[in-house]
Amino acid sequence: MESENDQSVEYFKRPHLIWYVLIIPSMTYLGILAYMPDVIPFDYLGPLGILSKYLYLNHRIVPIVILWMALATHLFEAIYVVKTANSLNINVKCRSRWFVQTLMLGYPSTRLMNKYYASHHKKN
């Protein structure tokens, strides 16, 4: 079992709340559109409902592909962020937070880690 280094850094930063408000419901909606479209009230959603209904009726595979590509991208970003955090000697607790956050949000979280990585390497 790996022991925590005494020199580990405690660094974790959250993206702006707007990213949580936009991305998590959007991914949820996309999942519902891909796998449970019958529960979506298309007629009450305006332009989003029109697009969603069109995809549902004419291109069923498109939301499924988009969902799985987005999930895979978030997973690879989360792995990248953890590896970057590890190279910066960020402690396990914070690396776990980075992983979960990046898995949920993707790029907004990755961008914060990249900024920290860039500022850390400028100092060295």
Backbone as a ProteinNet text record, in pm:
[ID]
protein_1_A
[PRIMARY]
MESENDQSVEYFKRPHLIWYVLIIPSMTYLGILAYMPDVIPFDYLGPLGILSKYLYLNHRIVPIVILWMALATHLFEAIYVVKTANSLNINVKCRSRWFVQTLMLGYPSTRLMNKYYASHHKKN
[TERTIARY]
83.9	0	87.6	50.3	127.8	105.6	213.9	199.5	197.3	125.7	113	240.8	295.2	418.3	393.5	489.4	475.8	474.8	528.2	536.2	416.4	310.8	197.4	126.6	64.9	-2.4	-152.6	-220.2	-365.6	-420.6	-459	-511.6	-633.4	-742.9	-865.2	-941.1	-989.4	-1064.4	-1185.1	-1296.7	-1419	-1439.7	-1490.9	-1529.8	-1651.4	-1681.5	-1798	-1923.6	-2017.2	-2143	-2218.7	-2206.4	-2279.1	-2246	-2121.8	-2084	-2160.1	-2181.9	-2261.2	-2406.4	-2457.4	-2596.2	-2619.1	-2519	-2533.3	-2502.6	-2391.4	-2342.4	-2416.8	-2437.9	-2500.8	-2644.1	-2728.7	-2862.9	-2859.8	-2765.4	-2755.9	-2718.6	-2623	-2584.2	-2700.6	-2771.4	-2887.4	-2995	-3022.4	-3122.8	-3081.6	-2954.9	-2904.6	-2920.6	-2893.4	-2912.7	-3058.1	-3147	-3290	-3334.1	-3285.2	-3319.2	-3268.3	-3151.3	-3092.3	-3164	-3205.5	-3254.3	-3397.9	-3456.6	-3595.4	-3671.2	-3668.4	-3727	-3878.5	-3944.4	-4089.7	-4132.6	-4044.2	-4080.4	-4057.9	-4003.2	-3974.2	-4096.9	-4142.5	-4256.7	-4207.6	-4179.2	-4119.4	-4195.8	-4327.8	-4409.8	-4399.6	-4347	-4337	-4196.1	-4104	-3964.7	-3916.1	-4006.5	-3969.1	-3871.5	-3770.2	-3673.4	-3597.9	-3569.6	-3503	-3592.5	-3720.2	-3815.3	-3826.9	-3824.7	-3832.3	-3710.6	-3592.5	-3469.1	-3467.1	-3503.9	-3503.5	-3600.6	-3718.2	-3818.9	-3770	-3708.3	-3653.6	-3547.6	-3456.6	-3353.9	-3416	-3512.4	-3579.5	-3648.6	-3716.7	-3793.5	-3708.8	-3603.6	-3529.6	-3386.3	-3326.1	-3184.8	-3160.8	-3224	-3217.2	-3074.7	-2983.2	-2847	-2766.2	-2801.7	-2721.7	-2712.2	-2821.9	-2807.6	-2729.3	-2742.4	-2669.5	-2519.6	-2481.6	-2339.8	-2284	-2358.7	-2312.8	-2295.5	-2390.8	-2382.5	-2257.5	-2235	-2120.7	-1987.9	-1984.8	-1861.5	-1833.8	-1937.6	-1920.1	-1874.9	-1935.9	-1895.9	-1752.3	-1714.6	-1576.6	-1478.7	-1514.3	-1428	-1410	-1519.1	-1509.7	-1423.2	-1436.3	-1355.2	-1206.1	-1172.9	-1032	-977.5	-1060.2	-1017.7	-993.2	-1080.8	-1065.5	-936.8	-904.9	-780.1	-660.9	-667.6	-561.2	-540.3	-650.1	-641.7	-577.8	-613.9	-555	-405.4	-366.8	-224.2	-148.8	-209.7	-147.2	-136	-243.1	-240.7	-134.6	-120	-18	122.2	144	275.4	304.9	199.2	215.4	218.2	215.7	220	99.3	-15.9	-140.7	-188.1	-234.6	-268.4	-386.4	-400	-499.4	-641.8	-671.9	-806.2	-843.9	-753.4	-780.6	-783.2	-696.7	-699.5	-833.6	-888.9	-1020.4	-1128.4	-1120.7	-1217.3	-1204.5	-1079.6	-1055.9	-1115.2	-1096.6	-1147.9	-1299.3	-1368.8	-1515.8	-1566.7	-1506.5	-1549.3	-1529.7	-1415.6	-1387.7	-1475	-1504.7	-1595.6	-1733.2	-1777.6	-1907.4	-1904.9	-1800.1	-1799.9	-1711.8	-1608.3	-1519.5	-1428.4	-1432	-1336.1	-1324.2	-1432.5	-1413.6	-1321.1	-1329.2	-1241.1	-1099.4	-1089.2	-958.9	-884.5	-954.7	-895	-833.8	-903.6	-849.6	-721.1	-718	-596.5	-483.4	-513.1	-410.1	-353.8	-438.6	-391.1	-297.9	-337.2	-252.4	-120	-125.1	-4.4	88.6	33.2	113.9	177.5	101.2	156.8	260.5	243.7	339.4	473.1	464.7	587.8	659	586.7	652.1	741.4	699	774.1	901.4	898.8	1016	1115.4
-118.4	0	123.6	219.9	341.4	434	482.7	576	717.8	803	942.1	1016.7	1084.7	1160.6	1280.7	1308.4	1421.8	1555	1556.1	1677.9	1695.9	1617.1	1625.4	1760.2	1799.3	1927.7	1904.9	1993	1986	2095.8	2057.5	2154.4	2096.9	2169.5	2135.5	2264.3	2280.2	2400.5	2359	2423.5	2394.4	2498.3	2454.9	2551.9	2631.5	2735.4	2817.5	2730.7	2766.6	2692.5	2674.6	2770.1	2761.7	2634.2	2585.7	2462.7	2342.9	2338.4	2230.1	2238.9	2360.8	2383.4	2347.6	2370.2	2341	2195	2143.3	2014.1	1895.2	1893.3	1775.4	1755.2	1859.5	1837.5	1803.7	1861.4	1831.3	1685.8	1636.3	1495.3	1404.2	1442.8	1365.1	1362.5	1479.7	1488.5	1402.4	1410.2	1330.7	1180.7	1139.1	999.6	957.6	1044.6	1014.9	1009.5	1104.8	1104.8	978.3	933.3	815	686.2	675.5	546.4	544.5	659.5	663.8	780.5	794.4	913.7	926.3	818.1	823.4	909.7	936.4	1017.5	1167.4	1203.8	1345	1410.9	1522.9	1595.9	1690.6	1635.8	1712.8	1842.1	1836.8	1951.4	2069.8	2049	2156.9	2214.9	2170.7	2210.9	2307.4	2361.3	2459.4	2402.6	2482.8	2437.5	2310.3	2296.9	2175.2	2053.8	2068.7	1960.4	1923.5	2025.3	1999.6	1919.7	1964.5	1893.7	1752.8	1742.1	1611.4	1514.4	1563.2	1477.5	1434.5	1526.7	1493.1	1383.6	1399.8	1297.6	1164.2	1170.7	1048.8	975.7	1049.2	986.8	947.7	1023.4	1002.9	951.8	974.8	940.4	890.5	782.1	728.9	705.9	671.9	638	762.1	877.9	999.5	1034.9	1044.4	1074.8	968.3	844.2	735.7	751.8	778	797.1	919.9	1029.4	1151.7	1126.6	1059	1029.8	948.9	839	753.1	820.2	902.2	977.6	1079.9	1146.7	1244.1	1174.8	1060.9	987.5	937.4	886.8	840	956.6	1070	1188.5	1232	1236.3	1274.6	1175.8	1048	947.8	967.4	985.3	1005.6	1136	1240.4	1365.5	1344.5	1268.9	1243.5	1166.6	1068.8	993.8	1086.7	1170.6	1268	1362.4	1411.3	1504.4	1437.2	1312.6	1240.1	1219.5	1184.1	1165.8	1298.4	1406.2	1538	1575.6	1552.7	1581.5	1498.7	1374.6	1288.4	1343.2	1390.5	1446.1	1574.2	1641.8	1763.7	1734	1606.1	1560.2	1606.7	1612.9	1647.5	1523.5	1543.2	1428.2	1346.8	1226.1	1129.8	1181.9	1244.6	1298	1398.7	1489.2	1589.6	1528.3	1430.4	1363	1293.8	1234.9	1170	1271.9	1386.8	1493.7	1540.2	1557.2	1597	1493.4	1366.2	1260.1	1268.5	1275	1277.1	1403.2	1516.6	1642.6	1641.1	1592	1589.2	1486.2	1376.9	1278.2	1340.7	1426.2	1491.8	1607.2	1689.4	1814.7	1815.1	1734.4	1732.9	1853.7	1923.3	2028.9	2140.6	2192.8	2299.9	2259.7	2136.7	2086.8	2065.2	2007.2	1983.2	2115.1	2216.3	2348.1	2403.9	2386.3	2434.9	2362.7	2232.1	2156.3	2197.4	2219.6	2262.8	2399.4	2489.9	2620.8	2605.8	2520.6	2497.9	2435.2	2340.3	2274	2375.6	2462.8	2563.6	2661.1	2703	2797.9	2729.6	2603.2	2529.4	2513.2	2487.2	2467.4	2598.6	2710.7	2839.9	2874.7	2830.6	2859.6	2776.5	2657.9	2566.8	2589.8
0	0	0	-79.9	-95.2	24.1	83.7	195	141.6	210.1	169.3	203.3	105.6	121.7	213.3	302.9	394.4	319.9	199.4	120.7	26.4	45.3	-46.4	-32.5	-141.1	-150.4	-139.3	-69.6	-61.9	-152.1	-271.9	-368.4	-436.8	-426.3	-497.5	-522.9	-644.1	-679.7	-762.2	-734.6	-809.6	-918.4	-1034.5	-1137.1	-1089.4	-1160.8	-1128.4	-1127	-1042.3	-1025.6	-1157.4	-1248	-1374.5	-1451.4	-1439.2	-1508.6	-1453.4	-1322.4	-1262.2	-1311.1	-1316.7	-1356.3	-1503.2	-1587.6	-1729.9	-1764.9	-1716.5	-1764.8	-1705.4	-1575.6	-1513.7	-1563.8	-1564.9	-1622.3	-1771.4	-1844.7	-1988.5	-2012.6	-1936.8	-1950.3	-1908.6	-1804.8	-1760.1	-1868.4	-1924.7	-2032	-2151	-2186.6	-2299.1	-2271.3	-2148.6	-2111.1	-2120.6	-2076	-2084.9	-2231.1	-2311.4	-2454.1	-2522.7	-2482.3	-2544.5	-2504.7	-2378	-2329.9	-2277.3	-2248.5	-2200.2	-2262.5	-2394.5	-2457.3	-2438.6	-2405.7	-2388.1	-2270	-2175.7	-2059.9	-2082.5	-2196.2	-2224.1	-2287.8	-2228.4	-2287.2	-2397.9	-2515.4	-2625	-2656.1	-2653.8	-2693.6	-2598.1	-2478.6	-2380.8	-2368.9	-2452.1	-2438	-2545.3	-2623.7	-2725.1	-2826.8	-2865.4	-2965.4	-2923.8	-2795.1	-2748	-2770.5	-2746.2	-2768.2	-2915	-3002.7	-3147	-3192	-3151.8	-3188.1	-3129.9	-3002.7	-2936.5	-3002.9	-3034.7	-3100.1	-3238.6	-3311.6	-3442.9	-3430.4	-3336.5	-3316.1	-3275.9	-3186.4	-3139.6	-3255.2	-3338.9	-3446.8	-3567.7	-3596.8	-3721.3	-3705.5	-3594.1	-3574.8	-3432.2	-3394.6	-3257.8	-3209.2	-3298.1	-3258	-3218.6	-3271.7	-3248.3	-3099.2	-3024.3	-2881.1	-2804.6	-2845	-2779	-2802.2	-2925.5	-2958.3	-2886.7	-2890.2	-2822	-2672.9	-2611	-2467.6	-2435	-2508.7	-2477.5	-2509.4	-2612.5	-2642.6	-2531.9	-2485	-2376.5	-2248.8	-2216.4	-2096.3	-2106.6	-2223.3	-2243.2	-2232.4	-2290.9	-2282.9	-2138.5	-2063.8	-1922.5	-1844.6	-1873.5	-1805.1	-1836.3	-1963.4	-1998.9	-1940.6	-1938.4	-1875	-1726	-1661.1	-1518	-1489.6	-1572.2	-1555.9	-1577	-1679.4	-1706.3	-1588.2	-1532.2	-1419.2	-1298	-1272.3	-1159.3	-1181.5	-1303.2	-1333	-1318.3	-1364.2	-1349.7	-1202.3	-1126.7	-983	-912.3	-952.7	-894.1	-923.2	-1045.4	-1080.3	-1003.5	-958.1	-878.3	-728.5	-695.2	-556.5	-474.9	-539.2	-469.7	-395.4	-273.1	-188.3	-242.3	-190.9	-239.7	-224.6	-113.1	-88.7	-198.2	-227.7	-330.4	-469.5	-496.2	-626.7	-648.2	-544.3	-554.7	-587.7	-524.3	-553.6	-698.4	-742.2	-881.6	-977.8	-946.8	-1034	-1046.5	-934.1	-935.7	-1005	-970.6	-1030.7	-1182.5	-1228	-1371.4	-1441.3	-1376.6	-1433.1	-1456.9	-1367.1	-1380.6	-1480.7	-1475.6	-1551.4	-1675.3	-1676.8	-1792.2	-1799.1	-1911.9	-1941.7	-1837.8	-1780.9	-1682.8	-1566.9	-1525.2	-1419.8	-1472.6	-1590.8	-1652.3	-1671.4	-1714.8	-1736.4	-1607.4	-1496.3	-1368.2	-1330.7	-1352.2	-1321.6	-1415	-1541.8	-1636.1	-1598.9	-1551.6	-1506.4	-1387	-1293.1	-1175.9	-1217	-1308.1	-1355.8	-1423.1	-1506.6	-1575	-1475.6	-1376.7	-1277.9	-1190.5	-1164.7	-1083	-1156.7	-1286.9	-1364.1	-1395.5	-1396	-1415.4	-1296.6	-1176	-1055	-1047	-1105.4	-1094.9	-1203
[MASK]
++++++++++++++++++++++++++++++++++++++++++++++++++++++++++++++++++++++++++++++++++++++++++++++++++++++++++++++++++++++++++++

